[in-house]
Amino acid sequence: MIFLKTDEEVELMRQSNILLSKMYAEVAKYIQPGVTTARLDQIAEEYIRDNGGIPACKGYDDFPNALCTSVNEQIVHGIPSDRVVLKDGDIITLDSSICLNGFHSDSAYTFPVGNVAEATLRLMRTTKEALYKGIEQAVTGHRLGDIGSAIQSYCEKAGYGVIREFVGHGIGRDMHEDPEVCNYGRRGNGIVLKSGMTMAIEPMISMGRRHILIEDDGWTARTIDRKPTAHYEHSVCVRNGKADILSTFDYIQEVLGDRFI
């Protein structure tokens, strides 16, 4: 079932997403060679709790941490660890959700670690651009397939693989609500979008093949060819004429400066 949100509920969701966005900016200060992903997770959880939020990923289907930390060829759901130490040239995706005032936020961002290869930076830029191509379609009267089609066509034209096993979703009082929001599809297909629908749009794009496997921990997904992937995500509300983006990357940009992708 799809739950349309009132204006008041959307504003509560925005507050949750702003807190999530600020948390990423705080963690971004520590993303550098030599730092463990466990340390990043500790910083994230402390920031969330200190600001009145609940780290919604922690304990969700027994996931053990507040952050998903996916490095290089890892697509999503990477588990933070003291054994994973960031190196110069890595990329790392942070993906998390916060519950604040009874509503969930969801956003993701792929960060560079030190000096990243230009080919990888191009992948990151294309994925982020594809996110906004999808968001442009999240307006009243369009169809769900318009979002996936915009993302898929943009990324495949650039020569990249579009991950299909993991998709976006509705969001609100629950972290995952209907509908599923695929990063592939056909324009004109799917349900008609209505004002007040809230969803997380999140392209996950590979430099190589789109096929994946799940690592032995039962959570971490990676590309089968071990090519790097990027993942960017915003929570949005469908509106007339233009989607309302509830999360923001502005706080991350303030921290990264000229390293902002």
Secondary structure, DSSP 8 states (H G I E B T S, - for coil): ------HHHHHHHHHHHHHHHHHHHHHHTT-STT-BHHHHHHHHHHHHHHTT-EETTTTGGG---S-EEEETTEEE-----TT-B--TT-EEEEEEEEEETTEEEEEEEEEE-SS--HHHHHHHHHHHHHHHHHHHT-BTT-BHHHHHHHHHHHHHHTT-EE--SS-EEE-SSSSSEEEEE-SS--TT-S-B--TT-EEEE--EEESS---EEE-TTSS-EEETT---EEE-BEEEE-BSSS-EE-S-SHHHHHHHGGG--
